């Protein structure tokens, strides 16, 4: 199984710390799926912009339907995210 090291908040650059702060969830933490892009803050921002557009942007699919699709795709890919 592949493993990607995360950059801790304490070791993050100011730019990365700002992104970590921006992308904290309701529990005050950043999801690991977001943190893997830490070495490339521009990729992290791009990932989150795309995620927000897909999950929250205007669409004929409801938010519930989008979440169901994400769960099925993750299951097929054997990804716990």
GUVOVO-982459 format. One record per residue: residue number from 1; residue in one letter; z, x, y of N, C-alpha, C, O in turn. Coordinates in steps of 0.1 Angstrom, whole numbers, plus 5000, padded with zeros to 4 digits. Each point is the difference from the previous one (the first is absolute). Layout:
<nodes>
+-----+-----+------+------+------+------+------+------+------+------+------+------+------+------+
!   n ! res !  n.z !  n.x !  n.y ! ca.z ! ca.x ! ca.y !  c.z !  c.x !  c.y !  o.z !  o.x !  o.y !
+-----+-----+------+------+------+------+------+------+------+------+------+------+------+------+
! NUM !   a !    Z !    X !    Y !    Z !    X !    Y !    Z !    X !    Y !    Z !    X !    Y !
...
+-----+-----+------+------+------+------+------+------+------+------+------+------+------+------+
</nodes>
This chain:
<nodes>
+-----+-----+------+------+------+------+------+------+------+------+------+------+------+------+
!   n ! res !  n.z !  n.x !  n.y ! ca.z ! ca.x ! ca.y !  c.z !  c.x !  c.y !  o.z !  o.x !  o.y !
+-----+-----+------+------+------+------+------+------+------+------+------+------+------+------+
!   1 !   x ! 5000 ! 5008 ! 4988 ! 5000 ! 4992 ! 5012 ! 5000 ! 5009 ! 5012 ! 5007 ! 5010 ! 5001 !
!   2 !   x ! 4985 ! 4986 ! 5009 ! 4999 ! 5008 ! 5013 ! 5013 ! 4998 ! 5008 ! 5006 ! 4990 ! 4999 !
!   3 !   x ! 4997 ! 5020 ! 5009 ! 5011 ! 4999 ! 5009 ! 4997 ! 5006 ! 5013 ! 4994 ! 5011 ! 5001 !
!   4 !   x ! 5009 ! 4982 ! 5009 ! 4997 ! 5005 ! 5014 ! 5013 ! 5001 ! 5007 ! 5008 ! 4991 ! 5001 !
!   5 !   x ! 4995 ! 5021 ! 5005 ! 5012 ! 5002 ! 5007 ! 4999 ! 4993 ! 5014 ! 4989 ! 4999 ! 5006 !
!   6 !   x ! 5022 ! 4996 ! 4998 ! 5001 ! 4993 ! 5013 ! 5006 ! 5010 ! 5010 ! 5008 ! 5009 ! 4997 !
!   7 !   x ! 4988 ! 4989 ! 5015 ! 5007 ! 5007 ! 5011 ! 5012 ! 4992 ! 5005 ! 4998 ! 4988 ! 5004 !
!   8 !   x ! 5013 ! 5018 ! 4996 ! 5012 ! 4993 ! 5004 ! 5000 ! 4997 ! 5015 ! 4992 ! 5007 ! 5007 !
!   9 !   x ! 5015 ! 4983 ! 4997 ! 5001 ! 4997 ! 5015 ! 5005 ! 5013 ! 5007 ! 4994 ! 5003 ! 5011 !
!  10 !   x ! 5016 ! 5004 ! 4984 ! 5005 ! 5012 ! 5007 ! 4990 ! 5011 ! 5001 ! 5000 ! 5007 ! 5010 !
!  11 !   x ! 4991 ! 4994 ! 4980 ! 4990 ! 5011 ! 5001 ! 4987 ! 4995 ! 5006 ! 4990 ! 5008 ! 5002 !
!  12 !   x ! 5009 ! 4980 ! 5002 ! 4987 ! 4995 ! 5006 ! 4998 ! 5005 ! 5014 ! 5010 ! 5002 ! 5008 !
!  13 !   x ! 4977 ! 4999 ! 4996 ! 4997 ! 5003 ! 5013 ! 5003 ! 4988 ! 5009 ! 5003 ! 4989 ! 4995 !
!  14 !   x ! 4997 ! 5013 ! 5018 ! 5003 ! 4989 ! 5009 ! 4991 ! 4988 ! 4998 ! 5003 ! 4989 ! 5001 !
!  15 !   x ! 4984 ! 5015 ! 4997 ! 4989 ! 4989 ! 4998 ! 5003 ! 4992 ! 4988 ! 4999 ! 4988 ! 4999 !
!  16 !   x ! 5005 ! 5020 ! 4990 ! 5003 ! 4993 ! 4987 ! 5012 ! 4992 ! 5001 ! 5001 ! 4989 ! 4995 !
!  17 !   x ! 5010 ! 5016 ! 5012 ! 5012 ! 4992 ! 5002 ! 4997 ! 4987 ! 5007 ! 5006 ! 4990 ! 4996 !
!  18 !   x ! 4986 ! 5011 ! 5014 ! 4996 ! 4988 ! 5007 ! 4993 ! 4989 ! 4991 ! 5003 ! 4988 ! 5001 !
!  19 !   x ! 4989 ! 5017 ! 4990 ! 4993 ! 4991 ! 4991 ! 5010 ! 4995 ! 4990 ! 5000 ! 4988 ! 4997 !
!  20 !   x ! 5009 ! 5020 ! 4998 ! 5011 ! 4995 ! 4991 ! 5008 ! 4989 ! 5006 ! 5003 ! 4990 ! 4994 !
!  21 !   x ! 5000 ! 5013 ! 5019 ! 5008 ! 4990 ! 5007 ! 4992 ! 4987 ! 5002 ! 5006 ! 4989 ! 4999 !
!  22 !   x ! 4981 ! 5012 ! 5003 ! 4992 ! 4988 ! 5002 ! 4998 ! 4992 ! 4988 ! 4999 ! 4988 ! 5000 !
!  23 !   x ! 5001 ! 5019 ! 4988 ! 4996 ! 4993 ! 4988 ! 5013 ! 4997 ! 4991 ! 4998 ! 4997 ! 4988 !
!  24 !   x ! 5013 ! 5005 ! 5017 ! 5013 ! 4996 ! 4993 ! 4999 ! 4985 ! 4997 ! 4996 ! 4992 ! 5008 !
!  25 !   x ! 5009 ! 5005 ! 4980 ! 5000 ! 4986 ! 4995 ! 5013 ! 4994 ! 5004 ! 5008 ! 5006 ! 5008 !
!  26 !   x ! 4995 ! 4982 ! 4987 ! 5012 ! 4992 ! 5004 ! 5013 ! 5007 ! 4996 ! 5010 ! 4998 ! 5006 !
!  27 !   x ! 4989 ! 5011 ! 4984 ! 5012 ! 5007 ! 4996 ! 5002 ! 5013 ! 5007 ! 5009 ! 5008 ! 4997 !
!  28 !   x ! 4982 ! 4995 ! 5013 ! 5001 ! 5012 ! 5007 ! 4994 ! 5013 ! 4994 ! 5003 ! 5011 ! 5004 !
!  29 !   x ! 4989 ! 4987 ! 4985 ! 4994 ! 5011 ! 4993 ! 4985 ! 4999 ! 5000 ! 4995 ! 4989 ! 5003 !
!  30 !   x ! 4998 ! 5022 ! 4995 ! 4986 ! 5000 ! 4999 ! 4996 ! 5000 ! 4985 ! 5005 ! 5007 ! 4992 !
!  31 !   x ! 4986 ! 4984 ! 5004 ! 4996 ! 4999 ! 4987 ! 4993 ! 5013 ! 4995 ! 4993 ! 5006 ! 5008 !
!  32 !   x ! 5010 ! 4997 ! 4979 ! 4994 ! 5012 ! 4995 ! 4985 ! 5000 ! 5001 ! 4994 ! 5011 ! 5002 !
!  33 !   x ! 5000 ! 4978 ! 4996 ! 4985 ! 4999 ! 5000 ! 4995 ! 5004 ! 5014 ! 4989 ! 5005 ! 5001 !
!  34 !   x ! 5019 ! 4994 ! 5009 ! 4997 ! 5004 ! 5014 ! 5003 ! 5015 ! 5002 ! 4992 ! 5007 ! 5006 !
!  35 !   x ! 5020 ! 4997 ! 4988 ! 5004 ! 5013 ! 5002 ! 4991 ! 5011 ! 4994 ! 5000 ! 5011 ! 5004 !
!  36 !   x ! 4992 ! 4985 ! 4986 ! 4992 ! 5010 ! 4993 ! 4989 ! 5006 ! 5010 ! 4995 ! 5010 ! 4997 !
!  37 !   x ! 5002 ! 4982 ! 5013 ! 4991 ! 5005 ! 5010 ! 5006 ! 5009 ! 5011 ! 4993 ! 5004 ! 5009 !
!  38 !   x ! 5020 ! 4999 ! 4989 ! 5007 ! 5008 ! 5010 ! 4993 ! 5013 ! 5004 ! 5000 ! 5003 ! 5012 !
!  39 !   x ! 4994 ! 5004 ! 4979 ! 4993 ! 5012 ! 5004 ! 4988 ! 4998 ! 5009 ! 4995 ! 5009 ! 5007 !
!  40 !   x ! 5000 ! 4979 ! 4994 ! 4989 ! 4996 ! 5008 ! 5003 ! 4988 ! 5008 ! 4996 ! 4989 ! 4996 !
!  41 !   x ! 5011 ! 5012 ! 5015 ! 5004 ! 4988 ! 5008 ! 4988 ! 4991 ! 5004 ! 5002 ! 4988 ! 5001 !
!  42 !   x ! 4987 ! 5018 ! 5002 ! 4988 ! 4992 ! 5003 ! 4996 ! 4991 ! 4988 ! 4997 ! 4988 ! 5002 !
!  43 !   x ! 5004 ! 5017 ! 4986 ! 4998 ! 4992 ! 4988 ! 5010 ! 4989 ! 4998 ! 4997 ! 4989 ! 4997 !
!  44 !   x ! 5016 ! 5014 ! 5006 ! 5010 ! 4990 ! 5000 ! 4998 ! 4989 ! 5009 ! 5001 ! 4988 ! 4996 !
!  45 !   x ! 4995 ! 5015 ! 5016 ! 4997 ! 4990 ! 5010 ! 4988 ! 4991 ! 4996 ! 5000 ! 4988 ! 5001 !
!  46 !   x ! 4990 ! 5019 ! 4994 ! 4988 ! 4993 ! 4995 ! 5003 ! 4990 ! 4988 ! 4996 ! 4989 ! 5000 !
!  47 !   x ! 5013 ! 5016 ! 4991 ! 5004 ! 4992 ! 4989 ! 5007 ! 4987 ! 5004 ! 4998 ! 4989 ! 4996 !
!  48 !   x ! 5012 ! 5013 ! 5014 ! 5008 ! 4989 ! 5004 ! 4991 ! 4990 ! 5009 ! 5002 ! 4988 ! 4999 !
!  49 !   x ! 4989 ! 5018 ! 5009 ! 4991 ! 4991 ! 5007 ! 4992 ! 4991 ! 4991 ! 4998 ! 4988 ! 5002 !
!  50 !   x ! 4996 ! 5018 ! 4987 ! 4992 ! 4993 ! 4991 ! 5009 ! 4990 ! 4992 ! 4996 ! 4988 ! 4998 !
!  51 !   x ! 5016 ! 5016 ! 4998 ! 5009 ! 4991 ! 4993 ! 5003 ! 4987 ! 5008 ! 4999 ! 4989 ! 4996 !
!  52 !   x ! 5004 ! 5014 ! 5017 ! 5004 ! 4989 ! 5009 ! 4988 ! 4991 ! 5002 ! 5002 ! 4987 ! 5001 !
!  53 !   x ! 4986 ! 5018 ! 5000 ! 4988 ! 4992 ! 5002 ! 4997 ! 4991 ! 4988 ! 4997 ! 4988 ! 5001 !
!  54 !   x ! 5005 ! 5018 ! 4987 ! 4997 ! 4993 ! 4988 ! 5011 ! 4989 ! 4997 ! 4997 ! 4989 ! 4997 !
!  55 !   x ! 5015 ! 5015 ! 5005 ! 5011 ! 4991 ! 4997 ! 5004 ! 4990 ! 5011 ! 5005 ! 4989 ! 4997 !
!  56 !   x ! 4993 ! 5014 ! 5015 ! 5004 ! 4991 ! 5011 ! 4989 ! 4996 ! 5009 ! 5002 ! 4991 ! 5009 !
!  57 !   x ! 4986 ! 5015 ! 4990 ! 4989 ! 4996 ! 5008 ! 4994 ! 4986 ! 4997 ! 5004 ! 4994 ! 4990 !
!  58 !   x ! 4987 ! 5001 ! 5018 ! 4994 ! 4987 ! 4998 ! 4992 ! 5001 ! 4987 ! 4992 ! 5009 ! 4998 !
!  59 !   x ! 5010 ! 4980 ! 4994 ! 4993 ! 5000 ! 4987 ! 5000 ! 4986 ! 4995 ! 5009 ! 4992 ! 5003 !
!  60 !   x ! 4981 ! 5004 ! 4988 ! 5001 ! 4987 ! 4994 ! 5011 ! 5000 ! 4989 ! 5003 ! 4989 ! 4995 !
!  61 !   x ! 5002 ! 5022 ! 5001 ! 5011 ! 5001 ! 4990 ! 5014 ! 4999 ! 5007 ! 5002 ! 5006 ! 5011 !
!  62 !   x ! 5007 ! 4987 ! 4983 ! 5013 ! 4999 ! 5005 ! 5007 ! 5013 ! 4997 ! 4996 ! 5008 ! 4992 !
!  63 !   x ! 5015 ! 4995 ! 5015 ! 5008 ! 5012 ! 4998 ! 5005 ! 5000 ! 4985 ! 5000 ! 5010 ! 4994 !
!  64 !   x ! 5004 ! 4979 ! 5001 ! 5004 ! 4998 ! 4986 ! 4989 ! 5004 ! 4990 ! 5003 ! 5008 ! 4991 !
!  65 !   x ! 4985 ! 4988 ! 5012 ! 4989 ! 5003 ! 4991 ! 4997 ! 5015 ! 5001 ! 4997 ! 5007 ! 4990 !
!  66 !   x ! 5004 ! 4999 ! 5022 ! 4998 ! 5015 ! 5001 ! 5010 ! 5008 ! 4992 ! 4997 ! 5010 ! 4994 !
!  67 !   x ! 5015 ! 4985 ! 5007 ! 5011 ! 5007 ! 4992 ! 4998 ! 4999 ! 4985 ! 5002 ! 5009 ! 4993 !
!  68 !   x ! 4993 ! 4979 ! 5003 ! 4998 ! 4998 ! 4986 ! 4988 ! 5010 ! 4995 ! 5001 ! 5005 ! 4989 !
!  69 !   x ! 4989 ! 4996 ! 5019 ! 4989 ! 5009 ! 4997 ! 5005 ! 5014 ! 4999 ! 4997 ! 5008 ! 4991 !
!  70 !   x ! 5012 ! 4996 ! 5018 ! 5005 ! 5014 ! 5000 ! 5008 ! 5002 ! 4988 ! 5000 ! 5011 ! 4994 !
!  71 !   x ! 5008 ! 4979 ! 5001 ! 5008 ! 5002 ! 4988 ! 4992 ! 5001 ! 4988 ! 5002 ! 5009 ! 4991 !
!  72 !   x ! 4987 ! 4983 ! 5008 ! 4991 ! 5001 ! 4988 ! 4993 ! 5014 ! 5000 ! 4999 ! 5006 ! 4989 !
!  73 !   x ! 4996 ! 4998 ! 5022 ! 4993 ! 5013 ! 5001 ! 5009 ! 5011 ! 4996 ! 4997 ! 5009 ! 4992 !
!  74 !   x ! 5016 ! 4991 ! 5013 ! 5009 ! 5010 ! 4997 ! 5004 ! 5000 ! 4985 ! 5001 ! 5011 ! 4994 !
!  75 !   x ! 5000 ! 4978 ! 5001 ! 5003 ! 4998 ! 4985 ! 4989 ! 5006 ! 4992 ! 5002 ! 5008 ! 4990 !
!  76 !   x ! 4985 ! 4989 ! 5013 ! 4989 ! 5005 ! 4993 ! 4999 ! 5015 ! 5001 ! 4997 ! 5007 ! 4990 !
!  77 !   x ! 5007 ! 4998 ! 5022 ! 5000 ! 5015 ! 5002 ! 5013 ! 5007 ! 4995 ! 5001 ! 5012 ! 5001 !
!  78 !   x ! 5008 ! 4980 ! 4993 ! 5013 ! 5005 ! 4995 ! 5007 ! 5007 ! 5011 ! 5006 ! 5011 ! 4998 !
!  79 !   x ! 4994 ! 4983 ! 5014 ! 5006 ! 5006 ! 5012 ! 5012 ! 4991 ! 5003 ! 4998 ! 4988 ! 5003 !
!  80 !   x ! 5014 ! 5018 ! 4998 ! 5012 ! 4991 ! 5003 ! 5000 ! 4996 ! 5015 ! 5010 ! 4993 ! 5004 !
!  81 !   x ! 4981 ! 5012 ! 5004 ! 5000 ! 4996 ! 5014 ! 4993 ! 4987 ! 5002 ! 4999 ! 4994 ! 5011 !
+-----+-----+------+------+------+------+------+------+------+------+------+------+------+------+
</nodes>
